């Protein structure tokens, strides 16, 4: 089930040479990074440890940093249908949740991404990524999707997030 037909397309989504925060450790890979106003948001993948690190704040001095194992996040990959290609991942922190998402409209050929902050299910803020190319935008959540699948995560229904297998 691990197919990577989007790899050539993902090259389009890397808009600059360096990510907005650029603080992923040497054993990590930035799978989401963008500027949202004067702040930046980043998700770093550590595939050999099956975990991610979420950061938000000023470059080099994040206000929040959360490290979560794969089974502690909700990764909802693109279902494979529709005019937009998209992925969404949610990282929880007690009653707060941070949802990173990106999409690419195949017809209009426009890319977007952002961060939604919620508390107890209610949305507190929706921040839009600067995708002008100057901010070091990286949208490669499919890399996280494939890393999770390689670690045994799957889904029986394309409307559901990945979960620890086995799946039907």
Number of C-alpha atoms within 10 A of each C-alpha: 7 10 7 10 8 11 12 9 10 16 12 12 19 19 18 15 12 15 25 25 26 16 18 19 12 7 11 18 20 26 20 28 30 29 27 21 10 8 17 25 27 29 31 23 27 22 19 10 12 16 20 24 20 22 24 24 18 16 19 13 13 17 11 11 14 13 18 16 13 24 14 15 20 17 25 22 23 19 14 10 9 10 13 19 17 23 22 21 22 20 24 17 13 8 9 15 20 20 18 26 22 23 19 21 14 12 8 9 9 11 19 16 24 22 22 16 19 17 15 10 10 10 13 12 12 14 15 17 24 18 23 12 14 15 21 21 29 28 30 22 26 22 19 27 23 19 20 21 18 14 16 14 20 23 18 13 11 14 11 14 20 25 21 14 13 10 12 7
